[in-house]
Amino acid sequence: MSHDANTIDQRSHEGNLNRLGFWIFLTAEVSLFGTLFATLL
């Protein structure tokens, strides 16, 4: 029982990390393109 709960917690934790990494990547991409666009203007 506790082993199953542990597995679920781990999976949900990994999902949160993936989501966080995705948002960090998205923000970096947006700021990078924003800087590039501002430089070109």
C-alpha positions as CSV (number, residue, x, y, z in Angstrom):
1,M,0.0,0.0,0.0
2,S,2.6,2.5,1.0
3,H,4.8,1.4,-1.9
4,D,1.9,2.3,-4.3
5,A,1.5,5.7,-2.7
6,N,5.2,6.3,-3.0
7,T,5.2,5.5,-6.7
8,I,2.2,7.9,-7.2
9,D,4.0,10.7,-5.3
10,Q,7.2,10.2,-7.3
11,R,5.3,10.3,-10.6
12,S,3.4,13.4,-9.7
13,H,6.7,15.0,-8.5
14,E,8.3,14.2,-11.8
15,G,5.3,15.7,-13.6
16,N,5.7,18.9,-11.6
17,L,9.4,19.1,-12.5
18,N,8.6,18.6,-16.2
19,R,6.0,21.3,-16.1
20,L,8.4,23.6,-14.3
21,G,11.1,22.9,-16.8
22,F,8.7,23.5,-19.7
23,W,7.7,26.9,-18.3
24,I,11.3,27.9,-17.7
25,F,12.1,26.9,-21.3
26,L,9.1,28.8,-22.6
27,T,10.0,31.9,-20.7
28,A,13.6,31.7,-21.9
29,E,12.5,31.3,-25.5
30,V,10.1,34.3,-25.3
31,S,12.7,36.6,-23.7
32,L,15.3,35.5,-26.2
33,F,13.1,36.2,-29.2
34,G,11.9,39.4,-27.5
35,T,15.5,40.6,-27.2
36,L,16.3,39.6,-30.7
37,F,13.2,41.3,-32.1
38,A,14.0,44.5,-30.1
39,T,17.6,44.4,-31.4
40,L,16.4,44.1,-35.0
41,L,14.0,47.0,-34.6
